[in-house]
Amino acid sequence: MVDEVRIVEVGPRDGLQNEKAAVPVEGRIAFVESLVSAGCKTIEVGSFVSPKAVPQMAGSDAVLRAVSHHSGIDFPVLVPNEKGYEAARAAGATLIAVFASASEGFSRANINCSIAESIDRFRPVLARARADGVRVRGYVSCVLGCPFDGEVKPAAVAAVARTLRDLGCYEISLGDTIGVGTAARARRLLRTVAGEVPLGEIAMHFHDTYGQALANLYAGLEEGVRVIDSAAGGLGGCPYAPGATGNVATEDVVYMLDGMGVSTGIDLPKLLDATNAISRLIGRPPPSRVATALNASVASRNCET
């Protein structure tokens, strides 16, 4: 099917910002460093939003500064507006991300404005990024369903994705924010979006609420998508969708791809170390099947010895 897939590790930002327990800056830096050691080459490290709105992301500037000495690794940060852009640039950001929803209901609940208004807010950010030579990644949320509007039409997702690309985003990450998608729906979505955005510029960002994320990712791989967003330990969730679980776990994705002979460059045992360390900091065991199985295997061997 494919020889290589690029993993975008989103645990330190999209994962931790939706966890109830706030991890201090030192712990987040250690988490990123452990992900680097595991072989992750793209790690979303923070968000330059108001700490009043998202206290879990306070100190993202310190996290970025602490890890940016690594060469050959991308450290994207989320930027919602010009103020956030200026703060991100002051901290040394060379890769940023912006976001929009494919659902009007989610856009108004999440950032209190329409889809069109949200895009207008970051148009100046993209203009400044182009002038500064800063790459911009775009996120589209609620691509397979919305907690407020229900079904989201693939054409609506494609329209937002095309707008982000036209504004200068080099890659568009399609997010099943509440994890309601199935493989057939994911396939239809990707085929529709591919009519507006080349497959090589599309990433899949699927949550695992109904246990369908790996199946959806596999369907996307069959369609030709080569970039997957995931979070070590399945971190995250969605505050506007009761019961929504976190991102698909990076260790589950890597285990699946390793079994297919697909290279990710990520060392699974070292990734498990990173997962276990961050899980201890947030005070709960990792929910992913692979982490659970591997940890149980290690515990069993320790008991035998």
QUILINUR-V667681 format. One record per backbone hydrogen bond with DSSP energy under -1.0 kcal/mol. CO is the residue of the C=O (numbers start at 0). NH is the residue of the N-H. E is the energy in kcal/mol with one decimal. If there is no record, write none. Layout:
# QUILINUR-V667681
<<CO & NH & E> <CO & NH & E>>
This chain:
# QUILINUR-V667681
<<2 & 262 & -2.7> <5 & 227 & -2.5> <7 & 229 & -2.2> <8 & 43 & -3.0> <9 & 12 & -1.0> <9 & 14 & -2.0> <10 & 15 & -2.5> <12 & 16 & -2.5> <14 & 17 & -1.2> <15 & 18 & -1.4> <23 & 27 & -2.1> <24 & 28 & -2.6> <25 & 29 & -2.2> <26 & 30 & -2.0> <27 & 31 & -2.4> <28 & 32 & -2.6> <29 & 33 & -2.1> <30 & 34 & -1.8> <31 & 35 & -2.3> <32 & 36 & -2.2> <33 & 37 & -1.3> <34 & 39 & -2.3> <35 & 38 & -1.4> <37 & 266 & -3.2> <40 & 73 & -2.8> <41 & 8 & -2.7> <45 & 77 & -2.4> <46 & 48 & -1.3> <49 & 53 & -2.4> <53 & 56 & -1.9> <54 & 57 & -1.5> <56 & 59 & -1.3> <58 & 62 & -1.9> <59 & 63 & -2.5> <60 & 64 & -2.4> <61 & 65 & -2.0> <62 & 66 & -1.4> <63 & 67 & -1.6> <66 & 69 & -1.7> <73 & 42 & -2.6> <75 & 44 & -1.8> <76 & 96 & -2.1> <77 & 47 & -3.0> <80 & 84 & -2.2> <81 & 85 & -2.8> <82 & 86 & -2.0> <83 & 87 & -2.5> <84 & 88 & -2.7> <85 & 89 & -2.1> <86 & 90 & -1.2> <87 & 92 & -2.6> <88 & 91 & -1.4> <93 & 134 & -1.6> <94 & 76 & -1.2> <95 & 136 & -2.8> <96 & 78 & -3.0> <97 & 138 & -2.4> <99 & 140 & -2.1> <102 & 106 & -2.1> <103 & 107 & -2.3> <104 & 108 & -1.9> <105 & 109 & -2.8> <106 & 110 & -2.5> <113 & 117 & -2.3> <114 & 118 & -2.1> <115 & 119 & -2.1> <116 & 120 & -1.6> <117 & 121 & -1.1> <121 & 125 & -2.2> <122 & 126 & -2.1> <123 & 127 & -2.4> <124 & 128 & -2.5> <125 & 129 & -2.2> <126 & 130 & -1.9> <127 & 131 & -2.0> <128 & 133 & -2.8> <134 & 95 & -2.5> <135 & 169 & -2.2> <136 & 97 & -2.4> <137 & 172 & -3.4> <138 & 99 & -2.1> <139 & 174 & -3.3> <140 & 101 & -2.2> <145 & 149 & -1.6> <149 & 145 & -2.3> <152 & 156 & -1.5> <153 & 157 & -2.7> <154 & 158 & -1.9> <155 & 159 & -1.7> <156 & 160 & -2.7> <157 & 161 & -2.5> <158 & 162 & -1.9> <159 & 163 & -2.4> <160 & 164 & -2.2> <161 & 165 & -2.8> <162 & 166 & -1.7> <163 & 168 & -2.3> <164 & 167 & -1.4> <170 & 137 & -3.0> <171 & 202 & -2.7> <172 & 139 & -2.7> <173 & 204 & -2.6> <174 & 142 & -2.6> <174 & 176 & -1.5> <175 & 178 & -1.3> <175 & 206 & -1.3> <178 & 209 & -1.1> <181 & 185 & -2.9> <182 & 186 & -2.4> <183 & 187 & -2.2> <184 & 188 & -2.5> <185 & 189 & -2.5> <186 & 190 & -2.2> <187 & 191 & -2.0> <188 & 192 & -2.8> <189 & 193 & -2.4> <191 & 194 & -1.3> <192 & 195 & -2.4> <192 & 196 & -2.7> <197 & 200 & -2.4> <198 & 201 & -1.7> <200 & 171 & -3.2> <202 & 173 & -2.8> <203 & 228 & -3.3> <204 & 175 & -2.1> <205 & 247 & -1.8> <207 & 210 & -1.6> <211 & 215 & -2.5> <212 & 216 & -2.7> <213 & 217 & -2.5> <214 & 218 & -2.1> <215 & 219 & -2.0> <216 & 220 & -2.5> <217 & 221 & -2.2> <218 & 222 & -1.3> <219 & 224 & -2.3> <225 & 5 & -2.5> <226 & 203 & -2.2> <227 & 7 & -2.9> <229 & 9 & -3.1> <230 & 233 & -2.5> <230 & 249 & -1.1> <234 & 246 & -2.2> <237 & 240 & -1.7> <240 & 243 & -2.5> <245 & 207 & -2.0> <247 & 230 & -2.2> <248 & 252 & -2.1> <249 & 253 & -3.0> <250 & 254 & -2.1> <251 & 255 & -2.0> <252 & 256 & -2.6> <253 & 257 & -3.1> <254 & 258 & -2.0> <256 & 261 & -2.8> <257 & 260 & -1.4> <262 & 4 & -2.5> <266 & 270 & -2.4> <267 & 271 & -2.5> <268 & 272 & -1.7> <269 & 273 & -1.8> <270 & 274 & -2.5> <271 & 275 & -2.8> <272 & 276 & -2.2> <273 & 277 & -2.2> <274 & 278 & -2.1> <275 & 279 & -1.9> <276 & 280 & -1.4> <277 & 281 & -1.8> <278 & 283 & -1.9> <287 & 291 & -2.1> <288 & 292 & -2.6> <289 & 293 & -3.0> <290 & 294 & -2.6> <291 & 295 & -1.9> <292 & 296 & -2.1> <293 & 297 & -2.3> <294 & 298 & -2.5> <295 & 299 & -2.2> <296 & 300 & -2.2> <297 & 301 & -2.4> <298 & 302 & -1.9> <299 & 303 & -1.9> <300 & 304 & -1.5>>
